[in-house]
Amino acid sequence: MKNSDLCLSSLTALLLITGCESASHLKLGMTQNEVQTQFGKPLRVQRANDGSAEWFYEVENQELTSSSGPSSGYEPPTLVPSMGYTGGGETQSYSTTWQTKSTVRELSIGFTPAGRVDSIPNGRIMKNPKS
């Protein structure tokens, strides 16, 4: 695995962990009152005939993307464990640019007929500023 691939994998994992940070405050089994106290009133509510419900909130998801490449057509040297690297005597540069793309969508928190959380959306749940 190239160093850039390893770095991308590590940063992606970190972003996934931190991207769900506020969702980690939302736990399966929480009551509707606990959810409303933490995130405010939902944007809208859909109720099913069986008594279950979905509360909709804005949820932010972040995606980390990178674009990397050699400067002036340079390929990074191949790593050789016992000898360092192979390559010419010239110093070359290789760069990676990281960008974070955020999207906000309306997603739902699912509740059982007894009013307990049974499904949690991926991402950071945005507190409703109007509540």
N, C-alpha and C positions, 0 to 999 in steps of 0.2 A: 504494500500500500504506500502510495506517495505521501510525503509529509503534508502536502496541501489537502489530500483526501482525508487524512487523519485529523487534521485541524478542522476541516469542514464538519466531519462527523462529530467531533467533540463539541464544537460550538452549536451545532444543531441540537444535540442532546441537552445542552445547557439551556438553550432557548425554549425547548419544549417543557423543561422543568419549570423555568421561571415564568413562561407564558401562562401556565395554569395556576399561578400562585394564588390569585383570589378565588379560583374555583376550589382550591384546597380548603378554604374556609367554609365551603358548602359541603356538607356531609350527607351521605345517605341516611335517611331516618329522621332528619331535622323536620320540625313542624313548620307549617305555613307562617305562623307568627315569628318564628326565629328567622326565616328567610326574609320576611318583610322588614324586620328590624335591621337586618344587615344590609339589604340591597334596596330597600324602599318598595313602594307599590309597583307591581308589574305594569308593563306598557299595555298589556291586554291579557285576558284569561279565556281559555277554552275549556269547557267542562264536557265530560263524556257522560253517557247514560248510566254507566256503572258507578258514577260518583268520583272517578279520578279526574284530574285536572292538569292542564299545562299552563304555566305562567311564563310569559314572554318578557325577556330583557334584552338589551343590547349587549352583545358579547364581542370582545375584541380578540382577534387572533393575530399573531405576528409570525412572519415567515422570514427566515434569514437566507439571503441568497448571496452568492459570490460570483465574481468574474475574475479570473486570474489568467495570467499569461506572461510569456516572456517579453522582455524588452528587446527589440531589434532581432527577432527571430531566434532568440537564445532558448535552449532546452536546459533545464536544471540538471546538474550532474547526477549520475547514478551513485547511490550510496553503496559502499562495500564495507561490511562490518569490520573486517580486520585491517583495512587499509585507508579508511576515510572515504574520499570520493575520487572519482575519475573525472578528468576534464582538463582543459587547457590551462595555461598560466594566466589567462585573462580574467579579470573580475567582471562578472556579468550581473545583471539585476533581474529579478523575477518578482512580480507584484501580484497581490490579491486585494481586490476591493470588496468590502462587505457592505451589504445594504439590508435594512430591515423594512419589510413591507407590512403595514398593518391594515387589516380589514375589520370592519364592524358590521355585524349582521344581527338580526333579531332571531334569537334561538330560545328554546324553552327549557324550563326546569319541570320535570314530571313529578306529579304527586299521586300517591295511592288514594283509593276511596277514603282511607282513614286520615288523609291530610299529611302524609309523611313523604319526604323526598325519595323518589325511586329512580330518577335519571338526572344526570348532570351534564350540561353541555361542555365541550372542550373550549378553553379560552378563559379570558378574564371578564367576569360579569361586571358590567358597568352599573354603578348605583344610579337609580333613577333620581335626577336632580329635582323633579317636580313633586317628590313626596316628602 
